[in-house]
Amino acid sequence: MKRIIYSIYVDIPAQEHYGNSKNPHDTAEKATITVDAFKEHYERLVVSKQDYADSIDTTFKMYEYDDQYKAFESDFTRDFPEFTGYEVINFYKIHLLTELAKEYDEILYLDFDAVPLTTENFFDVWDLSKGICVYNNNDVVDKSMYVNHSIRSPSAKYFNCQAMLMDADLSHYNDVINTGIIGARKEDVIKLDFFGGFRAVIDLMTKLITSESDIYPQNIIDMFRYDNETIFSYKVQVNEVNVQWLDSEWHYFFDVQGFIPDETKIVHAICKDFDCVWRSYDA
């Protein structure tokens, strides 16, 4: 059984995070908080993941701004000039998942702001033969047609995926999948087929962004973007891929609550308050 843990860090300029979002909260100033926090805490963020992999005797790979990424970025921006740098890096992490599934049986992906706080073996706890392990943000979706959230909000992703499924004459039901932590076996990565028919998927998303709709008001359409998590959820439904939901111990969504429970195994620091993370890490 070959296993690997991997993560990614590419310094994306703040202005590339939200592109041409019309939401007033999607600003370069907001993105700068992320950019600066990653630079300040870079070393510990890498070491924490390497140490966790070592503790469970698993290979760890850190992907950064190297020739491999530059080639991927060049190809993507040539074929899809509408993508922001932030979107490119988020498609890159799924590209790596696809590539690693050619060599490894089981894979654990951690966003750069996800920090293991345990030495318990993820692969022993989660039986990946039951499906891809991801977290869902279903409970924070605002399904009101009056919602006006960020292009990266769970509500935006919910409506975007819903529109894609309905266009394909499929059930509109979808889960808002967060790809900050992904556990998967190679068979399910292959079945997901994330990049299969990718041009058609992006063309569909473009149509939904730019066309008038008889179903959605403009405030909903304004939230649509080229989001990897929207496509992930869409592909799960279209290709009938089994998923299992990570609980809050293995994916603690650390945002505005200001604390990290003692039982947390992996903390996903959405808020970028890494000083708080390190207090739990060192405890």
N, C-alpha and C positions, 0 to 999 in steps of 0.2 A: 504494500500500500504506500504509494508516494503522495506526500502531502506538502503543501506550501502555504505560507502566509505572505501576503504582499501588501504594499501601500504605495502611495504616489505623492510626490511633492514637486509641483512646478509653480514658480512664482508668477501668477497671473496678475497683470496690472489692474488696479482697482477699477478703472474705467471699462474693463472687459467683463466685469462680473454681471452687469445687468443689461448691457447693450442698449437698445432703444425702448426699454420699458417705459410705459406711460404712468406707472404708479409713482407718486411723489416720494415714497419711502425707499425706492430702489435707486440709491445714490452711490456715487463713487466714494463719498465720505463714509458711508456705512460699510462699504467693502474694504476701505482702508483699515478698519479695525481688524479684519481677518488677515489681511496682507501683513500688517505689522506684528500681529500675535504669532503668526507662523514663523516669521523671521526671528523673533525674540526667543521662541521656545523650540526652535528647530532641532537642536541636538537632543534634548530630552525626549521629544516626540519620536525621533528615530530610535533612540536607545531603548525606550520603553517597549517598543514592538519587538526589537531584536531580543531583548531579555525574555519576553514572554515566549517567543518562538524557541529560544534555547531551553527554557524551563520545561517545555513539552516535547523537546527533541524533534523539532520540525524546522525545515528550511525556511529562511526569511529572505525576501527580496525587496529592496527599496528601489522604486523607479523614479527617476528625476529628469531634469532637462538635459538629455543626452542625444546622441545621434539617432537612436531609435525613436524617441519622441519627436525630434525635429522632422524626421521623414514622415511620420504619421501626421503631424500638424501641417506639413506642406501639402500632402495629398488631400487632407480634409478641407483645408481652406481653399484649395484650388477647386475642388468638386462642390463644396458647400460654402461659398463666401458669406452667406447669411449668418453663419455660426459665429458667436463670440468666442474669445479665448477660453472663457469659463466653460462654455458648452463643449468645446473641443476636448479639454482635459477630462470632462466627465464621460464623454464617449470613449476616450482613451482607456479609462479604467475598465470599461466593459470589453473593449478590444483585448486588453491584457487577460481578462478572465477567459475569453474565448481562446486565446493563444495558449495560456497555461493549461487549459483542459486537454490540449493535445499531448501533454507530457505528464501531468499529475492526475491522480485519481480523485483527490479531494482538495479543495481550495478554500482559504479564508481570506477575504479582502477586508481591510480596515482603512477607512478614510484617514487622512493625516491627522485629523483632530479626534480620532478614536483611540482611547488609551486603555490597554488591559490593566486591571487592578487585581488580577488573580493569577495563580499558577495552575488552576484547574484546566484540564485539556478540553478545549472546545470540541474537538473531533470525537472524544469519548462521550461527551454529554449529549451531543446532537447527532442523531442517526440520519445522515444525509441521504440514505436510500429512500427516506420518506418525503423528500422534496427539498427545494432550495430554501435556505434559512434567510429570511429578511424580516425587517420590522415594518409594521404598517402604521400610518398616521390617520387612519380612518376616523378616530374619535375627535379629531380637531378640524374636520372638514365642515365648512359652512356651505350648506347646499341651497342657500337663498339665492335667488336670481339677482339680488341687489348687492351681492358681495363685490368688493373692490379691493382685492388683496395683491400682494407681490406676485410677480410671475413665477417665483419659486415657492409659493405657498402650497400647502396640501390641497386647498380648495382649487387653485389654478390647475393643478395636476389632475384632480378628480374630474373637473369639467372637460379638460382637454382630452383625456383618455375616453371619457364618455362619448364625446363628439366623434372621435375616431372609430369607436366600436359601432356607433349608430350608422356612420357612413358606410361601414362594411356589412350592414344589415345583421349585426350581432347584438346580443343582449347588452344593454348599456351598463350593466353591473360591472364595477371595477373596484379594486383595492388601491389605496394610495401607498405605493411601496417606497420605502426609503432604502437607498442603496449605499448608505454610509457603512454598513457592515453586511457582507454577503458570505454565507457559507454554502458551498455547492459541490456536488460530485460532477465528474466530467459528463456523465450521461445526460444530466439535466441541463447543463450548459449547452450541449449540442442540441437538445430538444428545444430549448428556448430559441435558438437560431436568431439571436438579437439582430445581426446584420443581414439576415436573409431578406432580400427585396428592400434593402435600405433606401434606395432612391425613391421607390414608390411610397414608402412610409413618410419620408421627408416631404415629398410632393403633396401628400395628403395633409400633412400638418400645415404646409404653406397655404394650401387651399382654404383650410379652416381659419387661418390667421387673416387672410386677405379678402375672403368672400363675405358677402352679406348673408345673414342666417335668418331663417324663419323660426328657429328654435331659441337661439341664444341672443340676449341683448348685447350691445356693444361693450358694456363693462366686463362681461364674461369673455368675449373674444379678445379684448385687450390684455387678458392674463395669459393667453396661449403663447408658448414658445417651443423651441426645439429641445425638449428636456429628456434626458436619458431615463429618468424614473417613470415618466409618462409612457415612453416606448416600452420599458421593461414590463409595466403593468399590462399594456396592450398585448405584448407578445405572450405573456402568461395566459391571457384569456384566449387568444387566437390559436396558440399551439398547445393548449390544455396541459400546461406544466404544473406539476404539484409544487405547492409551497407550504412551508410551516413557519409560523410567526415566532420570531424571537421575543422572549419576554423582557421585562424591564431590567432584569438582572444582567442579561447578556447584551442588551442594547439599551443602556440608560440614556434617554434623550435629555441631555443637560442643557436647558435653555434659560428660562427666567426664574426658576424656582430657588436658586441660590444655595443649594446643598446637594450632596451626593450620598445616597443611603449606603450604609455599611455593607449591605449584601451585594452591591454592584460588582459585576464581573468585568464588563467593558463599559466605559463611559464615553459617550459621543458628545463632545463639548461644542454644541452648536453656538453657545454664547461666547466661546473662545476665552473663558475665564480659566486659563491654565494654572494660575496660582492656586485656585481652589482645587483643581484636579491633582496637583502635586501634593497638596496637604493630605488628600486621601491616599495617593500613591505611596507616600512615605510613612503612612500611619502603621 
